[in-house]
Amino acid sequence: MDDSLDPKTTTIAETDNYLAWKAEEADGETTYHLELNNVTLHFFKEEWQEFIDLVDMVLDEEL
């Protein structure tokens, strides 16, 4: 099997129950993934940025 087609993955952050990671796909696309217990959310780069903006707004509101 051709390993050059396998995505290069990097862990962004991890806790006991949650994991955020990204994958550099063979086609040059970067995808982001959130594993939340038994649910995994997948984002393209633009979607990830919008999600991060949303989280920032929530955090600003909570402070």
PQR file with spaces between the fields and no chain letter, atoms N, CA, C, O and H, PARSE charges and radii, in Angstrom:
ATOM       1  N    MET     1       0.839   -1.195    0.000 -0.4000 1.5000
ATOM       2  CA   MET     1       0.000    0.000    0.000 -0.0000 2.0000
ATOM       3  C    MET     1       0.874    1.245    0.000  0.5500 1.7000
ATOM       4  O    MET     1       1.946    1.252    0.606 -0.5500 1.4000
ATOM       5  N    ASP     2       0.431    2.284   -0.666 -0.4000 1.5000
ATOM       6  CA   ASP     2       1.202    3.511   -0.820 -0.0000 2.0000
ATOM       7  C    ASP     2       1.010    4.400    0.407  0.5500 1.7000
ATOM       8  O    ASP     2      -0.067    4.965    0.595 -0.5500 1.4000
ATOM       9  H    ASP     2      -0.439    2.278   -1.159  0.4000 1.0000
ATOM      10  N    ASP     3       2.055    4.532    1.253 -0.4000 1.5000
ATOM      11  CA   ASP     3       1.974    5.352    2.461 -0.0000 2.0000
ATOM      12  C    ASP     3       1.875    6.839    2.156  0.5500 1.7000
ATOM      13  O    ASP     3       1.480    7.614    3.027 -0.5500 1.4000
ATOM      14  H    ASP     3       2.930    4.073    1.100  0.4000 1.0000
ATOM      15  N    SER     4       2.224    7.260    0.942 -0.4000 1.5000
ATOM      16  CA   SER     4       2.166    8.687    0.614 -0.0000 2.0000
ATOM      17  C    SER     4       0.729    9.204    0.576  0.5500 1.7000
ATOM      18  O    SER     4       0.515   10.416    0.617 -0.5500 1.4000
ATOM      19  H    SER     4       2.545    6.631    0.234  0.4000 1.0000
ATOM      20  N    LEU     5      -0.252    8.318    0.499 -0.4000 1.5000
ATOM      21  CA   LEU     5      -1.650    8.723    0.486 -0.0000 2.0000
ATOM      22  C    LEU     5      -2.237    8.819    1.890  0.5500 1.7000
ATOM      23  O    LEU     5      -3.330    9.355    2.068 -0.5500 1.4000
ATOM      24  H    LEU     5      -0.079    7.334    0.466  0.4000 1.0000
ATOM      25  N    ASP     6      -1.516    8.302    2.892 -0.4000 1.5000
ATOM      26  CA   ASP     6      -1.984    8.378    4.272 -0.0000 2.0000
ATOM      27  C    ASP     6      -1.850    9.806    4.781  0.5500 1.7000
ATOM      28  O    ASP     6      -0.822   10.447    4.565 -0.5500 1.4000
ATOM      29  H    ASP     6      -0.628    7.866    2.747  0.4000 1.0000
ATOM      30  N    PRO     7      -2.882   10.312    5.455 -0.5600 1.5000
ATOM      31  CA   PRO     7      -2.791   11.678    5.989  0.2800 2.0000
ATOM      32  C    PRO     7      -1.783   11.755    7.124  0.5500 1.7000
ATOM      33  O    PRO     7      -1.595   10.787    7.861 -0.5500 1.4000
ATOM      34  N    LYS     8      -1.134   12.911    7.265 -0.4000 1.5000
ATOM      35  CA   LYS     8      -0.247   13.168    8.391 -0.0000 2.0000
ATOM      36  C    LYS     8      -1.103   13.792    9.479  0.5500 1.7000
ATOM      37  O    LYS     8      -1.662   14.871    9.285 -0.5500 1.4000
ATOM      38  H    LYS     8      -1.287   13.697    6.667  0.4000 1.0000
ATOM      39  N    THR     9      -1.211   13.125   10.619 -0.4000 1.5000
ATOM      40  CA   THR     9      -2.072   13.618   11.690 -0.0000 2.0000
ATOM      41  C    THR     9      -1.254   14.230   12.814  0.5500 1.7000
ATOM      42  O    THR     9      -0.138   13.799   13.102 -0.5500 1.4000
ATOM      43  H    THR     9      -0.757   12.248   10.777  0.4000 1.0000
ATOM      44  N    THR    10      -1.841   15.252   13.447 -0.4000 1.5000
ATOM      45  CA   THR    10      -1.221   15.955   14.566 -0.0000 2.0000
ATOM      46  C    THR    10      -2.273   16.185   15.637  0.5500 1.7000
ATOM      47  O    THR    10      -3.365   16.671   15.346 -0.5500 1.4000
ATOM      48  H    THR    10      -2.748   15.602   13.213  0.4000 1.0000
ATOM      49  N    THR    11      -1.945   15.836   16.878 -0.4000 1.5000
ATOM      50  CA   THR    11      -2.840   16.115   17.990 -0.0000 2.0000
ATOM      51  C    THR    11      -2.747   17.591   18.345  0.5500 1.7000
ATOM      52  O    THR    11      -1.650   18.116   18.538 -0.5500 1.4000
ATOM      53  H    THR    11      -1.057   15.442   17.114  0.4000 1.0000
ATOM      54  N    ILE    12      -3.889   18.262   18.431 -0.4000 1.5000
ATOM      55  CA   ILE    12      -3.941   19.677   18.802 -0.0000 2.0000
ATOM      56  C    ILE    12      -4.050   19.801   20.318  0.5500 1.7000
ATOM      57  O    ILE    12      -3.318   20.571   20.940 -0.5500 1.4000
ATOM      58  H    ILE    12      -4.780   17.836   18.274  0.4000 1.0000
ATOM      59  N    ALA    13      -4.972   19.037   20.909 -0.4000 1.5000
ATOM      60  CA   ALA    13      -5.171   19.056   22.359 -0.0000 2.0000
ATOM      61  C    ALA    13      -5.869   17.760   22.760  0.5500 1.7000
ATOM      62  O    ALA    13      -6.586   17.147   21.969 -0.5500 1.4000
ATOM      63  H    ALA    13      -5.567   18.412   20.404  0.4000 1.0000
ATOM      64  N    GLU    14      -5.637   17.354   24.026 -0.4000 1.5000
ATOM      65  CA   GLU    14      -6.219   16.102   24.491 -0.0000 2.0000
ATOM      66  C    GLU    14      -6.469   16.162   25.994  0.5500 1.7000
ATOM      67  O    GLU    14      -5.645   16.672   26.753 -0.5500 1.4000
ATOM      68  H    GLU    14      -5.054   17.852   24.668  0.4000 1.0000
ATOM      69  N    THR    15      -7.617   15.636   26.410 -0.4000 1.5000
ATOM      70  CA   THR    15      -7.922   15.446   27.827 -0.0000 2.0000
ATOM      71  C    THR    15      -8.262   13.970   28.006  0.5500 1.7000
ATOM      72  O    THR    15      -8.122   13.177   27.074 -0.5500 1.4000
ATOM      73  H    THR    15      -8.287   15.222   25.793  0.4000 1.0000
ATOM      74  N    ASP    16      -8.705   13.607   29.197 -0.4000 1.5000
ATOM      75  CA   ASP    16      -9.077   12.209   29.433 -0.0000 2.0000
ATOM      76  C    ASP    16     -10.219   11.752   28.534  0.5500 1.7000
ATOM      77  O    ASP    16     -10.272   10.584   28.148 -0.5500 1.4000
ATOM      78  H    ASP    16      -8.818   14.251   29.954  0.4000 1.0000
ATOM      79  N    ASN    17     -11.139   12.661   28.193 -0.4000 1.5000
ATOM      80  CA   ASN    17     -12.335   12.280   27.442 -0.0000 2.0000
ATOM      81  C    ASN    17     -12.445   12.885   26.050  0.5500 1.7000
ATOM      82  O    ASN    17     -13.284   12.449   25.261 -0.5500 1.4000
ATOM      83  H    ASN    17     -11.096   13.610   28.506  0.4000 1.0000
ATOM      84  N    TYR    18     -11.625   13.872   25.729 -0.4000 1.5000
ATOM      85  CA   TYR    18     -11.768   14.587   24.467 -0.0000 2.0000
ATOM      86  C    TYR    18     -10.435   14.672   23.722  0.5500 1.7000
ATOM      87  O    TYR    18      -9.361   14.662   24.323 -0.5500 1.4000
ATOM      88  H    TYR    18     -10.944   14.226   26.369  0.4000 1.0000
ATOM      89  N    LEU    19     -10.542   14.754   22.401 -0.4000 1.5000
ATOM      90  CA   LEU    19      -9.346   14.848   21.573 -0.0000 2.0000
ATOM      91  C    LEU    19      -9.635   15.754   20.388  0.5500 1.7000
ATOM      92  O    LEU    19     -10.659   15.601   19.722 -0.5500 1.4000
ATOM      93  H    LEU    19     -11.415   14.762   21.913  0.4000 1.0000
ATOM      94  N    ALA    20      -8.743   16.692   20.122 -0.4000 1.5000
ATOM      95  CA   ALA    20      -8.799   17.524   18.920 -0.0000 2.0000
ATOM      96  C    ALA    20      -7.543   17.229   18.113  0.5500 1.7000
ATOM      97  O    ALA    20      -6.434   17.271   18.645 -0.5500 1.4000
ATOM      98  H    ALA    20      -7.911   16.816   20.663  0.4000 1.0000
ATOM      99  N    TRP    21      -7.719   16.931   16.825 -0.4000 1.5000
ATOM     100  CA   TRP    21      -6.568   16.622   15.982 -0.0000 2.0000
ATOM     101  C    TRP    21      -6.834   17.102   14.566  0.5500 1.7000
ATOM     102  O    TRP    21      -7.975   17.335   14.168 -0.5500 1.4000
ATOM     103  H    TRP    21      -8.620   16.898   16.393  0.4000 1.0000
ATOM     104  N    LYS    22      -5.742   17.243   13.813 -0.4000 1.5000
ATOM     105  CA   LYS    22      -5.881   17.655   12.417 -0.0000 2.0000
ATOM     106  C    LYS    22      -5.154   16.667   11.525  0.5500 1.7000
ATOM     107  O    LYS    22      -4.241   15.963   11.957 -0.5500 1.4000
ATOM     108  H    LYS    22      -4.815   17.054   14.136  0.4000 1.0000
ATOM     109  N    ALA    23      -5.577   16.633   10.279 -0.4000 1.5000
ATOM     110  CA   ALA    23      -4.978   15.743    9.292 -0.0000 2.0000
ATOM     111  C    ALA    23      -4.625   16.537    8.046  0.5500 1.7000
ATOM     112  O    ALA    23      -5.448   17.273    7.502 -0.5500 1.4000
ATOM     113  H    ALA    23      -6.318   17.205    9.928  0.4000 1.0000
ATOM     114  N    GLU    24      -3.400   16.373    7.612 -0.4000 1.5000
ATOM     115  CA   GLU    24      -2.954   16.940    6.339 -0.0000 2.0000
ATOM     116  C    GLU    24      -3.187   15.851    5.299  0.5500 1.7000
ATOM     117  O    GLU    24      -2.442   14.873    5.231 -0.5500 1.4000
ATOM     118  H    GLU    24      -2.731   15.775    8.054  0.4000 1.0000
ATOM     119  N    GLU    25      -4.228   16.031    4.490 -0.4000 1.5000
ATOM     120  CA   GLU    25      -4.619   15.017    3.516 -0.0000 2.0000
ATOM     121  C    GLU    25      -3.681   15.016    2.311  0.5500 1.7000
ATOM     122  O    GLU    25      -2.990   15.999    2.047 -0.5500 1.4000
ATOM     123  H    GLU    25      -4.833   16.826    4.545  0.4000 1.0000
ATOM     124  N    ALA    26      -3.668   13.895    1.584 -0.4000 1.5000
ATOM     125  CA   ALA    26      -2.794   13.746    0.418 -0.0000 2.0000
ATOM     126  C    ALA    26      -3.096   14.779   -0.672  0.5500 1.7000
ATOM     127  O    ALA    26      -2.213   15.142   -1.449 -0.5500 1.4000
ATOM     128  H    ALA    26      -4.229   13.096    1.799  0.4000 1.0000
ATOM     129  N    ASP    27      -4.352   15.253   -0.727 -0.4000 1.5000
ATOM     130  CA   ASP    27      -4.731   16.239   -1.749 -0.0000 2.0000
ATOM     131  C    ASP    27      -4.423   17.671   -1.333  0.5500 1.7000
ATOM     132  O    ASP    27      -4.758   18.612   -2.052 -0.5500 1.4000
ATOM     133  H    ASP    27      -5.070   14.958   -0.096  0.4000 1.0000
ATOM     134  N    GLY    28      -3.774   17.844   -0.152 -0.4000 1.5000
ATOM     135  CA   GLY    28      -3.398   19.169    0.310 -0.0000 2.0000
ATOM     136  C    GLY    28      -4.414   19.818    1.230  0.5500 1.7000
ATOM     137  O    GLY    28      -4.133   20.866    1.812 -0.5500 1.4000
ATOM     138  H    GLY    28      -3.502   17.080    0.432  0.4000 1.0000
ATOM     139  N    GLU    29      -5.586   19.224    1.374 -0.4000 1.5000
ATOM     140  CA   GLU    29      -6.633   19.747    2.259 -0.0000 2.0000
ATOM     141  C    GLU    29      -6.281   19.433    3.711  0.5500 1.7000
ATOM     142  O    GLU    29      -5.779   18.350    4.012 -0.5500 1.4000
ATOM     143  H    GLU    29      -5.814   18.373    0.901  0.4000 1.0000
ATOM     144  N    THR    30      -6.543   20.377    4.602 -0.4000 1.5000
ATOM     145  CA   THR    30      -6.390   20.138    6.033 -0.0000 2.0000
ATOM     146  C    THR    30      -7.777   19.950    6.619  0.5500 1.7000
ATOM     147  O    THR    30      -8.666   20.773    6.405 -0.5500 1.4000
ATOM     148  H    THR    30      -6.951   21.257    4.357  0.4000 1.0000
ATOM     149  N    THR    31      -7.960   18.864    7.359 -0.4000 1.5000
ATOM     150  CA   THR    31      -9.220   18.617    8.041 -0.0000 2.0000
ATOM     151  C    THR    31      -8.969   18.581    9.539  0.5500 1.7000
ATOM     152  O    THR    31      -7.892   18.200    9.997 -0.5500 1.4000
ATOM     153  H    THR    31      -7.238   18.195    7.533  0.4000 1.0000
ATOM     154  N    TYR    32      -9.986   18.985   10.296 -0.4000 1.5000
ATOM     155  CA   TYR    32      -9.901   19.042   11.752 -0.0000 2.0000
ATOM     156  C    TYR    32     -10.965   18.127   12.326  0.5500 1.7000
ATOM     157  O    TYR    32     -12.040   17.963   11.749 -0.5500 1.4000
ATOM     158  H    TYR    32     -10.861   19.295    9.924  0.4000 1.0000
ATOM     159  N    HIS    33     -10.650   17.527   13.480 -0.4000 1.5000
ATOM     160  CA   HIS    33     -11.527   16.522   14.059 -0.0000 2.0000
ATOM     161  C    HIS    33     -11.603   16.714   15.566  0.5500 1.7000
ATOM     162  O    HIS    33     -10.591   16.939   16.231 -0.5500 1.4000
ATOM     163  H    HIS    33      -9.777   17.661   13.948  0.4000 1.0000
ATOM     164  N    LEU    34     -12.824   16.621   16.094 -0.4000 1.5000
ATOM     165  CA   LEU    34     -13.052   16.649   17.533 -0.0000 2.0000
ATOM     166  C    LEU    34     -13.674   15.317   17.927  0.5500 1.7000
ATOM     167  O    LEU    34     -14.737   14.952   17.426 -0.5500 1.4000
ATOM     168  H    LEU    34     -13.645   16.438   15.554  0.4000 1.0000
ATOM     169  N    GLU    35     -13.019   14.597   18.817 -0.4000 1.5000
ATOM     170  CA   GLU    35     -13.580   13.366   19.358 -0.0000 2.0000
ATOM     171  C    GLU    35     -14.085   13.673   20.757  0.5500 1.7000
ATOM     172  O    GLU    35     -13.309   13.998   21.655 -0.5500 1.4000
ATOM     173  H    GLU    35     -12.156   14.894   19.224  0.4000 1.0000
ATOM     174  N    LEU    36     -15.391   13.567   20.928 -0.4000 1.5000
ATOM     175  CA   LEU    36     -16.061   13.888   22.189 -0.0000 2.0000
ATOM     176  C    LEU    36     -16.761   12.620   22.659  0.5500 1.7000
ATOM     177  O    LEU    36     -17.899   12.350   22.277 -0.5500 1.4000
ATOM     178  H    LEU    36     -16.022   13.302   20.199  0.4000 1.0000
ATOM     179  N    ASN    37     -16.077   11.853   23.485 -0.4000 1.5000
ATOM     180  CA   ASN    37     -16.557   10.532   23.900 -0.0000 2.0000
ATOM     181  C    ASN    37     -16.842    9.698   22.662  0.5500 1.7000
ATOM     182  O    ASN    37     -15.910    9.388   21.920 -0.5500 1.4000
ATOM     183  H    ASN    37     -15.152   12.072   23.796  0.4000 1.0000
ATOM     184  N    ASN    38     -18.092    9.321   22.407 -0.4000 1.5000
ATOM     185  CA   ASN    38     -18.382    8.448   21.264 -0.0000 2.0000
ATOM     186  C    ASN    38     -18.852    9.206   20.021  0.5500 1.7000
ATOM     187  O    ASN    38     -19.384    8.592   19.096 -0.5500 1.4000
ATOM     188  H    ASN    38     -18.850    9.572   23.010  0.4000 1.0000
ATOM     189  N    VAL    39     -18.666   10.522   19.985 -0.4000 1.5000
ATOM     190  CA   VAL    39     -19.053   11.350   18.837 -0.0000 2.0000
ATOM     191  C    VAL    39     -17.802   12.002   18.262  0.5500 1.7000
ATOM     192  O    VAL    39     -16.980   12.543   19.001 -0.5500 1.4000
ATOM     193  H    VAL    39     -18.234   11.020   20.736  0.4000 1.0000
ATOM     194  N    THR    40     -17.663   11.949   16.947 -0.4000 1.5000
ATOM     195  CA   THR    40     -16.557   12.638   16.285 -0.0000 2.0000
ATOM     196  C    THR    40     -17.126   13.647   15.305  0.5500 1.7000
ATOM     197  O    THR    40     -17.966   13.307   14.472 -0.5500 1.4000
ATOM     198  H    THR    40     -18.330   11.509   16.347  0.4000 1.0000
ATOM     199  N    LEU    41     -16.668   14.891   15.404 -0.4000 1.5000
ATOM     200  CA   LEU    41     -17.056   15.952   14.476 -0.0000 2.0000
ATOM     201  C    LEU    41     -15.896   16.202   13.518  0.5500 1.7000
ATOM     202  O    LEU    41     -14.742   16.265   13.940 -0.5500 1.4000
ATOM     203  H    LEU    41     -15.985   15.168   16.080  0.4000 1.0000
ATOM     204  N    HIS    42     -16.201   16.342   12.239 -0.4000 1.5000
ATOM     205  CA   HIS    42     -15.189   16.569   11.210 -0.0000 2.0000
ATOM     206  C    HIS    42     -15.425   17.942   10.590  0.5500 1.7000
ATOM     207  O    HIS    42     -16.560   18.306   10.283 -0.5500 1.4000
ATOM     208  H    HIS    42     -17.139   16.290   11.896  0.4000 1.0000
ATOM     209  N    PHE    43     -14.347   18.700   10.407 -0.4000 1.5000
ATOM     210  CA   PHE    43     -14.432   20.057    9.874 -0.0000 2.0000
ATOM     211  C    PHE    43     -13.411   20.252    8.754  0.5500 1.7000
ATOM     212  O    PHE    43     -12.288   19.754    8.838 -0.5500 1.4000
ATOM     213  H    PHE    43     -13.424   18.404   10.656  0.4000 1.0000
ATOM     214  N    PHE    44     -13.804   20.975    7.711 -0.4000 1.5000
ATOM     215  CA   PHE    44     -12.830   21.497    6.782 -0.0000 2.0000
ATOM     216  C    PHE    44     -12.257   22.770    7.407  0.5500 1.7000
ATOM     217  O    PHE    44     -12.791   23.268    8.397 -0.5500 1.4000
ATOM     218  H    PHE    44     -14.716   21.379    7.643  0.4000 1.0000
ATOM     219  N    LYS    45     -11.183   23.293    6.839 -0.4000 1.5000
ATOM     220  CA   LYS    45     -10.469   24.420    7.446 -0.0000 2.0000
ATOM     221  C    LYS    45     -11.379   25.618    7.727  0.5500 1.7000
ATOM     222  O    LYS    45     -11.319   26.197    8.812 -0.5500 1.4000
ATOM     223  H    LYS    45     -10.748   22.889    6.034  0.4000 1.0000
ATOM     224  N    GLU    46     -12.218   25.994    6.760 -0.4000 1.5000
ATOM     225  CA   GLU    46     -13.089   27.154    6.935 -0.0000 2.0000
ATOM     226  C    GLU    46     -14.119   26.902    8.038  0.5500 1.7000
ATOM     227  O    GLU    46     -14.433   27.800    8.818 -0.5500 1.4000
ATOM     228  H    GLU    46     -12.267   25.524    5.879  0.4000 1.0000
ATOM     229  N    GLU    47     -14.637   25.680    8.098 -0.4000 1.5000
ATOM     230  CA   GLU    47     -15.603   25.320    9.133 -0.0000 2.0000
ATOM     231  C    GLU    47     -14.949   25.326   10.511  0.5500 1.7000
ATOM     232  O    GLU    47     -15.549   25.763   11.493 -0.5500 1.4000
ATOM     233  H    GLU    47     -14.382   24.950    7.464  0.4000 1.0000
ATOM     234  N    TRP    48     -13.719   24.839   10.571 -0.4000 1.5000
ATOM     235  CA   TRP    48     -12.980   24.832   11.840 -0.0000 2.0000
ATOM     236  C    TRP    48     -12.787   26.249   12.360  0.5500 1.7000
ATOM     237  O    TRP    48     -12.982   26.512   13.546 -0.5500 1.4000
ATOM     238  H    TRP    48     -13.231   24.484    9.774  0.4000 1.0000
ATOM     239  N    GLN    49     -12.405   27.161   11.470 -0.4000 1.5000
ATOM     240  CA   GLN    49     -12.193   28.539   11.890 -0.0000 2.0000
ATOM     241  C    GLN    49     -13.484   29.155   12.412  0.5500 1.7000
ATOM     242  O    GLN    49     -13.466   29.887   13.402 -0.5500 1.4000
ATOM     243  H    GLN    49     -12.247   26.947   10.506  0.4000 1.0000
ATOM     244  N    GLU    50     -14.596   28.868   11.759 -0.4000 1.5000
ATOM     245  CA   GLU    50     -15.880   29.376   12.235 -0.0000 2.0000
ATOM     246  C    GLU    50     -16.233   28.778   13.603  0.5500 1.7000
ATOM     247  O    GLU    50     -16.756   29.483   14.466 -0.5500 1.4000
ATOM     248  H    GLU    50     -14.611   28.274   10.955  0.4000 1.0000
ATOM     249  N    PHE    51     -15.953   27.503   13.802 -0.4000 1.5000
ATOM     250  CA   PHE    51     -16.187   26.863   15.098 -0.0000 2.0000
ATOM     251  C    PHE    51     -15.329   27.505   16.189  0.5500 1.7000
ATOM     252  O    PHE    51     -15.817   27.766   17.289 -0.5500 1.4000
ATOM     253  H    PHE    51     -15.528   26.932   13.101  0.4000 1.0000
ATOM     254  N    ILE    52     -14.057   27.760   15.890 -0.4000 1.5000
ATOM     255  CA   ILE    52     -13.154   28.399   16.862 -0.0000 2.0000
ATOM     256  C    ILE    52     -13.666   29.800   17.197  0.5500 1.7000
ATOM     257  O    ILE    52     -13.636   30.209   18.357 -0.5500 1.4000
ATOM     258  H    ILE    52     -13.660   27.548   14.997  0.4000 1.0000
ATOM     259  N    ASP    53     -14.136   30.536   16.188 -0.4000 1.5000
ATOM     260  CA   ASP    53     -14.716   31.868   16.431 -0.0000 2.0000
ATOM     261  C    ASP    53     -15.920   31.756   17.364  0.5500 1.7000
ATOM     262  O    ASP    53     -16.083   32.579   18.264 -0.5500 1.4000
ATOM     263  H    ASP    53     -14.161   30.203   15.246  0.4000 1.0000
ATOM     264  N    LEU    54     -16.761   30.748   17.155 -0.4000 1.5000
ATOM     265  CA   LEU    54     -17.920   30.529   18.017 -0.0000 2.0000
ATOM     266  C    LEU    54     -17.496   30.239   19.452  0.5500 1.7000
ATOM     267  O    LEU    54     -18.062   30.804   20.387 -0.5500 1.4000
ATOM     268  H    LEU    54     -16.628   30.079   16.424  0.4000 1.0000
ATOM     269  N    VAL    55     -16.521   29.378   19.638 -0.4000 1.5000
ATOM     270  CA   VAL    55     -16.018   29.051   20.964 -0.0000 2.0000
ATOM     271  C    VAL    55     -15.457   30.298   21.638  0.5500 1.7000
ATOM     272  O    VAL    55     -15.693   30.523   22.825 -0.5500 1.4000
ATOM     273  H    VAL    55     -16.061   28.919   18.878  0.4000 1.0000
ATOM     274  N    ASP    56     -14.717   31.107   20.886 -0.4000 1.5000
ATOM     275  CA   ASP    56     -14.189   32.363   21.433 -0.0000 2.0000
ATOM     276  C    ASP    56     -15.319   33.279   21.916  0.5500 1.7000
ATOM     277  O    ASP    56     -15.204   33.900   22.972 -0.5500 1.4000
ATOM     278  H    ASP    56     -14.525   30.925   19.922  0.4000 1.0000
ATOM     279  N    MET    57     -16.407   33.363   21.146 -0.4000 1.5000
ATOM     280  CA   MET    57     -17.534   34.195   21.557 -0.0000 2.0000
ATOM     281  C    MET    57     -18.175   33.651   22.837  0.5500 1.7000
ATOM     282  O    MET    57     -18.552   34.421   23.721 -0.5500 1.4000
ATOM     283  H    MET    57     -16.501   32.858   20.288  0.4000 1.0000
ATOM     284  N    VAL    58     -18.294   32.349   22.934 -0.4000 1.5000
ATOM     285  CA   VAL    58     -18.859   31.731   24.141 -0.0000 2.0000
ATOM     286  C    VAL    58     -17.963   32.035   25.339  0.5500 1.7000
ATOM     287  O    VAL    58     -18.454   32.412   26.403 -0.5500 1.4000
ATOM     288  H    VAL    58     -17.987   31.724   22.216  0.4000 1.0000
ATOM     289  N    LEU    59     -16.674   31.874   25.174 -0.4000 1.5000
ATOM     290  CA   LEU    59     -15.739   32.131   26.268 -0.0000 2.0000
ATOM     291  C    LEU    59     -15.754   33.589   26.686  0.5500 1.7000
ATOM     292  O    LEU    59     -15.686   33.891   27.878 -0.5500 1.4000
ATOM     293  H    LEU    59     -16.274   31.567   24.310  0.4000 1.0000
ATOM     294  N    ASP    60     -15.844   34.501   25.719 -0.4000 1.5000
ATOM     295  CA   ASP    60     -15.929   35.925   26.038 -0.0000 2.0000
ATOM     296  C    ASP    60     -17.179   36.241   26.848  0.5500 1.7000
ATOM     297  O    ASP    60     -17.145   37.069   27.758 -0.5500 1.4000
ATOM     298  H    ASP    60     -15.900   34.256   24.751  0.4000 1.0000
ATOM     299  N    GLU    61     -18.265   35.588   26.517 -0.4000 1.5000
ATOM     300  CA   GLU    61     -19.539   35.796   27.210 -0.0000 2.0000
ATOM     301  C    GLU    61     -19.479   35.247   28.636  0.5500 1.7000
ATOM     302  O    GLU    61     -20.077   35.818   29.547 -0.5500 1.4000
ATOM     303  H    GLU    61     -18.292   34.915   25.777  0.4000 1.0000
ATOM     304  N    GLU    62     -18.770   34.162   28.825 -0.4000 1.5000
ATOM     305  CA   GLU    62     -18.677   33.513   30.136 -0.0000 2.0000
ATOM     306  C    GLU    62     -17.772   34.277   31.094  0.5500 1.7000
ATOM     307  O    GLU    62     -17.938   34.169   32.309 -0.5500 1.4000
ATOM     308  H    GLU    62     -18.284   33.698   28.085  0.4000 1.0000
ATOM     309  N    LEU    63     -16.831   35.038   30.581 -0.4000 1.5000
ATOM     310  CA   LEU    63     -15.882   35.762   31.437 -0.0000 2.0000
ATOM     311  C    LEU    63     -16.430   37.019   31.964  0.5500 1.7000
ATOM     312  O    LEU    63     -15.745   37.732   32.697 -0.5500 1.4000
ATOM     313  H    LEU    63     -16.696   35.126   29.594  0.4000 1.0000
